[in-house]
Amino acid sequence: MTDHNSLQDRWALILGASSGMGAATALELARNGMHIFGVHLDLRSTLPNALRLVAEIQEMGREAIFFNMNAADAKKRAQIVDAMEERLKAEKEPSQVRVMLHSLAFGTLRAYVPD
């Protein structure tokens, strides 16, 4: 059983947030009180789904900060982490990511963390 209060106003990071399991998880976590950082890589044809998802999460009263970037690119990843850190430090009581889901469906197979 989940203690929903433990999720309230906490942050989740979802890689592959714009569709499939990533999108479903983002919505469920938002329903349970979490704010969502989402990383996705969408082209013009699939971007509307990511924007719809952000709007749906925001309609629940949750924050949704999505990055349309390639998570396999080290420079892009650094930009994402910097933006997340800035947002988390902006809270009255600095927060941290409590949940992380890796649900990237396509991209490169390079290591995300160097050995």
Helices and strands as residue ranges (DSSP letters): G 4-6, E 11-15, H 20-31, E 35-40, H 47-59, E 64-68, H 74-89, E 97-102
